[in-house]
Amino acid sequence: MGPARHQGRRLSDTLPVLPDILEPGLDSVFCGSAAGTVSARKGSYYAGPGNKFWPTLHAMGLTPRLLKPEEFRTLPDYGLGLTDMTKHASGSDASLPKDSDDPEALRGKIERYRPRLLAFVGKRAAQVWFSHFHGNAQVAYGLQEETADETALFVLPSPSGLAVRYWDEAPWRELAAMVRGL
């Protein structure tokens, strides 16, 4: 399977929609499916109206104050990082180009930076990962039995305003307790 194409270009030839926020030794890296439409337009992670990502990080004690989406580059100051399964396309999960996911690239980043925890923000990114590496797309929220080398894997409910019916703060509390205990 070759690189996906989007509007006549190979997706791998385009710049990422949002930059990865990664460095060695982070406590947790959050991995979403792809930048949403509003996030891509604003150039900031989790910038859509009604998105609970930033308020939840603060409410769970993972950041000392409520960060604005445009402050995403400061997350390593708190031991946190960001990436997406799809780096070269944006939009809702249903609108992403077929074959735009790149679990191999994500695995390479995890192997390079070795965070203690990789937290999938929403089931879709987790399903892509587990289907690709473990042959099983059935995932539940919470800590997973599988790991990526020494990196623990965790699945969180999506904080998107579009996913409000699936919202459950409990897995986020569990993740925060794990991160604080690292």
C-alpha positions as CSV (number, residue, x, y, z in Angstrom):
1,M,0.0,0.0,0.0
2,G,1.6,3.3,-1.1
3,P,1.2,6.8,0.5
4,A,-2.3,8.1,0.4
5,R,-3.1,10.9,-2.1
6,H,-5.2,14.0,-1.4
7,Q,-6.1,16.5,-4.1
8,G,-3.4,15.2,-6.5
9,R,-0.6,15.1,-4.0
10,R,0.8,12.3,-1.9
11,L,-0.1,13.1,1.7
12,S,3.5,12.3,2.8
13,D,4.7,15.2,0.6
14,T,2.6,17.8,2.4
15,L,3.4,19.5,5.7
16,P,1.7,18.2,8.8
17,V,-1.6,20.0,9.5
18,L,-0.3,20.5,13.1
19,P,3.2,19.9,14.4
20,D,4.0,17.1,16.8
21,I,4.7,18.2,20.3
22,L,7.2,15.5,21.3
23,E,10.4,15.2,23.2
24,P,12.1,12.4,25.1
25,G,10.8,11.3,28.5
26,L,7.3,12.7,28.5
27,D,4.8,11.3,30.9
28,S,2.0,11.1,28.4
29,V,1.5,11.8,24.7
30,F,-2.1,12.4,23.6
31,C,-2.8,11.0,20.1
32,G,-6.0,12.0,18.3
33,S,-7.3,10.9,14.9
34,A,-6.5,14.1,13.0
35,A,-6.8,17.8,13.5
36,G,-10.4,18.9,13.3
37,T,-11.6,21.5,10.8
38,V,-11.5,24.4,13.4
39,S,-8.1,23.2,14.8
40,A,-6.6,23.1,11.3
41,R,-7.9,26.6,10.5
42,K,-6.7,28.0,13.8
43,G,-3.4,26.1,13.8
44,S,-4.0,24.8,17.3
45,Y,-4.9,21.4,18.8
46,Y,-8.4,20.8,20.2
47,A,-9.6,24.3,19.2
48,G,-13.1,23.5,18.2
49,P,-16.1,25.0,20.0
50,G,-17.2,22.7,22.8
51,N,-14.0,20.7,22.9
52,K,-13.3,19.6,26.4
53,F,-9.6,18.7,26.0
54,W,-8.1,21.8,27.6
55,P,-10.6,22.1,30.4
56,T,-10.3,18.4,31.2
57,L,-6.5,18.6,31.4
58,H,-6.8,21.4,33.9
59,A,-9.7,19.8,35.9
60,M,-7.7,16.5,36.2
61,G,-4.7,18.4,37.5
62,L,-2.5,17.7,34.5
63,T,-1.9,21.4,33.9
64,P,-1.8,24.0,36.7
65,R,-4.1,26.4,34.9
66,L,-6.6,26.2,32.0
67,L,-4.5,26.5,28.8
68,K,-5.8,28.0,25.6
69,P,-5.5,25.9,22.5
70,E,-2.9,28.2,21.1
71,E,-0.7,27.4,24.1
72,F,-0.3,23.8,22.9
73,R,3.5,24.1,22.5
74,T,3.8,24.6,26.3
75,L,2.6,21.1,27.1
76,P,6.1,19.5,27.4
77,D,6.5,21.9,30.4
78,Y,3.9,19.7,32.1
79,G,5.3,16.3,30.9
80,L,2.7,16.1,28.1
81,G,2.9,15.8,24.3
82,L,0.6,15.8,21.3
83,T,0.4,14.0,17.9
84,D,-2.3,12.6,15.6
85,M,-2.7,9.3,13.7
86,T,-3.3,11.4,10.5
87,K,-0.8,14.2,10.2
88,H,-1.4,15.4,6.6
89,A,-5.2,15.7,6.5
90,S,-7.9,17.3,8.7
91,G,-11.6,17.2,9.3
92,S,-14.0,14.9,11.1
93,D,-13.2,11.2,11.4
94,A,-15.7,10.4,8.6
95,S,-14.3,13.0,6.2
96,L,-10.6,11.8,6.4
97,P,-9.1,10.5,3.2
98,K,-9.0,6.7,3.0
99,D,-5.5,5.4,4.0
100,S,-4.5,8.7,5.5
101,D,-3.7,7.1,8.9
102,D,-0.1,6.3,9.6
103,P,0.3,3.9,12.5
104,E,3.8,3.0,11.5
105,A,4.9,6.7,11.7
106,L,3.2,6.9,15.1
107,R,5.1,3.8,16.3
108,G,8.3,5.3,15.1
109,K,7.7,8.4,17.2
110,I,6.9,6.3,20.2
111,E,10.1,4.3,19.8
112,R,12.1,7.5,19.3
113,Y,10.7,9.6,22.2
114,R,9.7,6.8,24.6
115,P,6.9,8.4,26.5
116,R,5.7,6.5,29.6
117,L,2.1,6.5,28.3
118,L,0.4,6.9,24.9
119,A,-3.1,8.1,25.4
120,F,-5.4,7.7,22.4
121,V,-7.9,10.6,22.4
122,G,-11.0,8.8,21.1
123,K,-11.5,5.2,20.0
124,R,-10.9,5.8,16.3
125,A,-7.1,6.4,16.6
126,A,-6.9,3.5,19.0
127,Q,-8.8,1.2,16.7
128,V,-6.4,2.1,13.8
129,W,-3.4,1.2,16.1
130,F,-4.8,-2.0,17.5
131,S,-6.1,-3.2,14.2
132,H,-2.7,-2.6,12.5
133,F,-0.5,-4.0,15.2
134,H,-2.6,-6.5,17.0
135,G,-5.2,-7.5,14.4
136,N,-8.1,-6.4,16.7
137,A,-9.9,-3.1,16.5
138,Q,-12.1,-3.8,19.5
139,V,-10.9,-1.5,22.3
140,A,-12.4,-0.4,25.6
141,Y,-11.7,2.8,27.4
142,G,-8.9,2.8,29.9
143,L,-5.5,1.1,30.3
144,Q,-4.8,-1.6,27.7
145,E,-3.0,-4.9,28.3
146,E,-0.8,-4.3,25.2
147,T,2.1,-2.0,25.2
148,A,4.3,-0.3,22.6
149,D,7.7,-1.6,23.9
150,E,7.8,0.0,27.4
151,T,5.1,2.6,26.6
152,A,1.7,1.9,28.2
153,L,-1.3,2.4,26.0
154,F,-4.5,4.1,27.2
155,V,-7.8,4.9,25.4
156,L,-9.8,8.0,26.3
157,P,-13.3,9.2,25.3
158,S,-13.1,11.9,22.7
159,P,-13.4,15.4,24.1
160,S,-14.9,16.7,20.9
161,G,-18.2,18.6,21.1
162,L,-19.4,16.2,18.3
163,A,-18.8,13.2,20.6
164,V,-20.6,14.5,23.6
165,R,-22.9,11.5,23.8
166,Y,-19.9,9.3,24.5
167,W,-18.3,11.6,27.0
168,D,-17.2,10.0,30.3
169,E,-14.7,11.8,32.6
170,A,-13.9,8.5,34.5
171,P,-11.2,7.3,32.1
172,W,-9.6,10.8,32.1
173,R,-9.5,10.7,35.9
174,E,-7.9,7.2,35.7
175,L,-5.3,8.5,33.3
176,A,-4.5,11.6,35.4
177,A,-4.0,9.4,38.5
178,M,-1.6,7.2,36.5
179,V,0.3,10.3,35.1
180,R,0.6,11.9,38.6
181,G,1.8,8.5,39.9
182,L,4.6,8.2,37.4
